[in-house]
Amino acid sequence: MLYKTTGTVKDLDLQKRIVTGYYASLETLDSDNDVFVGGCFKKSINEAGPKGKNRIWHLWMHDSAMPINKPLLLEERKDGLYFETQLTQTPASLLAMELYSCGALTEHSIGFQIVKFEVDKTTETRKIKEAKIWEGSSVLWGANPNTPFTGLKNEKAHASISALEALINKGTFEGSVMELIELEIARIKTALDKGEPHSKNEAGLSTSFLNQIRIAKFKP
């Protein structure tokens, strides 16, 4: 499965707990020299989307152990792969809700498989003409997991630090998890200072931190 982070947040309805946005953009050249061509998602949406077999998930940082929900609406629009998802009471949803509401969570990513493509011999651009959607994810920032930390956008790293610090101040998590958040903040800061890569997933959070979040108990 491949991952691309070109999606954005469109809106958040706090009362209904519904987030809307785009998992991926269309007709936009990305850093891999790939372009999602208009119409490339339609077959997958019809077969596996909310009106089909409903097998496409909205996840937290491409982690199947941290589901947010299945999209209520999934469709291809002019600007990209549009979704509407209701945030539930799962740990991943609660964490996402906090970060969406404070404006720190602004990006989405897609997990997909290329079915059909063609390569422009002049520009060497790969035009993805059909893609099978496995999932869409909320991510703190998008980055190739094999790219050093210095290759990430520093402003996104600092924004994530601020958001995690805000969660500590708000008391969203119990003490043991708040300690892990503090540890994660320290790791991000250390990586920024040293300019060194360290063990992180696509969204920039360490595996140990994610494992603890999965079993965390949230305060009522």
C-alpha positions as CSV (number, residue, x, y, z in Angstrom):
1,M,0.0,0.0,0.0
2,L,1.2,3.5,-0.8
3,Y,0.7,6.7,1.1
4,K,0.4,10.3,0.0
5,T,-0.3,13.4,2.0
6,T,-2.0,16.1,-0.1
7,G,-5.3,16.3,1.7
8,T,-6.7,19.2,3.8
9,V,-9.3,20.1,6.4
10,K,-12.4,21.9,5.1
11,D,-14.6,22.3,8.2
12,L,-15.3,21.0,11.6
13,D,-18.8,20.9,13.1
14,L,-18.2,20.7,16.9
15,Q,-21.9,20.1,17.7
16,K,-22.4,17.2,15.3
17,R,-18.7,16.1,15.7
18,I,-18.3,15.9,11.9
19,V,-15.0,16.8,10.2
20,T,-15.0,17.4,6.4
21,G,-12.1,17.8,4.1
22,Y,-10.0,16.1,1.4
23,Y,-7.9,12.9,1.7
24,A,-6.1,13.7,-1.6
25,S,-6.0,16.4,-4.2
26,L,-6.5,16.0,-7.9
27,E,-4.4,17.2,-10.9
28,T,-1.6,18.3,-8.5
29,L,2.0,17.2,-9.0
30,D,3.5,15.9,-5.8
31,S,7.0,15.4,-4.6
32,D,7.1,11.9,-6.1
33,N,6.3,13.4,-9.5
34,D,2.8,11.7,-9.4
35,V,-0.6,13.1,-10.3
36,F,-4.0,11.8,-9.3
37,V,-6.0,12.2,-12.5
38,G,-9.7,13.2,-12.3
39,G,-11.9,10.1,-12.1
40,C,-9.2,7.8,-10.6
41,F,-11.1,7.2,-7.4
42,K,-14.6,6.8,-8.7
43,K,-14.6,3.1,-9.2
44,S,-13.1,2.4,-5.8
45,I,-15.7,4.7,-4.2
46,N,-18.6,3.0,-5.9
47,E,-17.3,-0.4,-4.9
48,A,-16.1,0.1,-1.4
49,G,-17.3,3.5,-0.3
50,P,-20.3,4.3,2.0
51,K,-22.8,3.6,-0.7
52,G,-21.0,0.4,-1.7
53,K,-19.6,-2.3,0.6
54,N,-18.5,0.4,3.1
55,R,-15.0,-1.0,3.6
56,I,-13.0,2.2,3.5
57,W,-11.9,3.6,6.9
58,H,-10.9,6.9,8.3
59,L,-7.8,6.1,10.5
60,W,-5.5,8.0,12.8
61,M,-2.1,8.2,11.1
62,H,-2.6,5.1,8.8
63,D,-2.8,2.9,11.9
64,S,-5.5,0.2,11.6
65,A,-5.4,-0.2,15.4
66,M,-6.5,3.4,15.8
67,P,-9.8,3.8,13.8
68,I,-11.7,7.0,13.9
69,N,-14.8,5.9,11.9
70,K,-15.9,5.1,8.4
71,P,-16.7,8.1,6.3
72,L,-20.3,9.2,6.2
73,L,-19.7,10.6,2.7
74,L,-16.9,9.9,0.2
75,E,-16.9,11.4,-3.3
76,E,-14.6,12.7,-5.9
77,R,-14.9,16.5,-6.4
78,K,-13.0,18.9,-8.6
79,D,-10.5,19.7,-5.8
80,G,-10.0,16.1,-4.7
81,L,-11.2,13.1,-2.7
82,Y,-13.8,14.7,-0.4
83,F,-14.9,13.1,2.8
84,E,-17.2,13.7,5.8
85,T,-16.5,11.7,8.9
86,Q,-18.3,11.8,12.3
87,L,-15.8,11.6,15.2
88,T,-16.8,8.9,17.6
89,Q,-15.7,8.1,21.2
90,T,-12.7,6.0,20.3
91,P,-9.4,7.2,21.7
92,A,-8.2,8.1,18.2
93,S,-11.4,10.2,17.6
94,L,-11.1,12.0,20.9
95,L,-7.5,12.9,20.3
96,A,-8.3,14.0,16.7
97,M,-11.2,16.1,18.0
98,E,-9.0,18.0,20.4
99,L,-6.4,18.7,17.7
100,Y,-9.0,19.6,15.0
101,S,-10.7,22.0,17.4
102,C,-7.6,23.9,18.3
103,G,-6.5,24.2,14.6
104,A,-3.4,22.1,14.9
105,L,-4.6,19.1,12.8
106,T,-4.8,20.4,9.2
107,E,-3.6,17.6,7.0
108,H,-5.0,14.3,5.7
109,S,-3.4,11.4,3.9
110,I,-4.5,8.5,1.8
111,G,-3.6,4.8,1.8
112,F,-4.1,3.4,-1.7
113,Q,-3.0,1.0,-4.4
114,I,-2.3,2.0,-8.0
115,V,-4.5,0.0,-10.4
116,K,-3.8,1.9,-13.7
117,F,-1.2,4.5,-14.6
118,E,0.7,6.0,-17.5
119,V,4.1,7.8,-17.6
120,D,4.6,11.0,-19.5
121,K,7.8,10.3,-21.4
122,T,8.7,14.0,-21.6
123,T,8.2,15.0,-18.0
124,E,8.4,11.5,-16.5
125,T,5.3,12.3,-14.5
126,R,3.3,9.3,-13.4
127,K,-0.4,9.9,-14.0
128,I,-2.5,7.7,-11.7
129,K,-5.6,6.9,-13.7
130,E,-7.2,4.4,-11.3
131,A,-6.5,3.9,-7.6
132,K,-8.0,1.5,-5.0
133,I,-8.6,3.4,-1.7
134,W,-7.9,1.5,1.4
135,E,-8.2,4.3,4.0
136,G,-7.9,8.0,4.6
137,S,-6.0,9.3,7.6
138,S,-5.8,12.3,9.9
139,V,-2.1,13.1,10.2
140,L,-0.1,15.8,12.1
141,W,2.1,16.3,9.1
142,G,3.0,14.2,6.1
143,A,6.4,12.8,5.5
144,N,8.1,9.9,3.9
145,P,9.0,7.5,6.8
146,N,12.5,7.0,5.3
147,T,13.1,10.8,5.2
148,P,15.3,12.3,8.0
149,F,13.5,14.5,10.5
150,T,15.2,17.6,9.0
151,G,13.3,16.9,5.8
152,L,10.0,17.6,7.5
153,K,8.5,21.1,7.6
154,N,9.8,22.6,10.9
155,E,6.7,24.8,11.3
156,K,4.5,21.7,11.3
157,A,6.7,20.2,14.0
158,H,6.5,23.2,16.2
159,A,2.7,23.4,15.6
160,S,2.5,19.7,16.8
161,I,4.5,20.5,19.9
162,S,2.2,23.4,20.7
163,A,-0.9,21.2,20.2
164,L,0.5,18.4,22.4
165,E,1.5,21.0,25.1
166,A,-2.1,22.4,24.9
167,L,-3.5,18.9,25.6
168,I,-1.3,18.7,28.8
169,N,-2.5,22.0,30.0
170,K,-6.1,21.1,29.3
171,G,-5.8,17.8,31.1
172,T,-7.4,15.7,28.4
173,F,-5.5,12.6,29.3
174,E,-4.7,10.9,32.6
175,G,-1.3,11.4,34.3
176,S,0.6,8.5,32.8
177,V,-0.4,9.4,29.2
178,M,0.4,13.1,29.9
179,E,3.9,12.0,30.9
180,L,4.3,10.2,27.5
181,I,3.1,13.3,25.7
182,E,5.8,15.2,27.5
183,L,8.3,12.6,26.4
184,E,7.1,12.9,22.8
185,I,7.5,16.7,22.9
186,A,11.0,16.3,24.2
187,R,11.8,13.8,21.4
188,I,10.5,16.1,18.7
189,K,12.5,19.1,20.2
190,T,15.7,17.0,20.4
191,A,15.3,15.9,16.8
192,L,14.8,19.5,15.7
193,D,17.8,20.6,17.6
194,K,20.1,17.9,16.3
195,G,18.7,17.6,12.9
196,E,18.7,13.8,13.2
197,P,16.1,11.2,12.2
198,H,14.6,9.0,14.8
199,S,12.0,6.3,14.9
200,K,8.8,7.8,13.8
201,N,5.8,6.9,11.7
202,E,4.5,9.1,8.8
203,A,2.7,11.5,11.2
204,G,5.9,12.1,13.2
205,L,4.9,10.3,16.5
206,S,7.0,7.5,18.0
207,T,5.6,4.0,18.0
208,S,5.8,3.7,21.8
209,F,3.7,6.8,22.2
210,L,1.1,5.5,19.8
211,N,0.9,2.2,21.6
212,Q,0.2,4.0,24.9
213,I,-2.4,6.2,23.3
214,R,-4.3,3.1,22.1
215,I,-4.8,1.9,25.6
216,A,-5.2,5.3,27.2
217,K,-8.3,6.0,29.3
218,F,-9.7,9.5,28.7
219,K,-11.1,11.6,31.5
220,P,-14.9,12.1,31.2
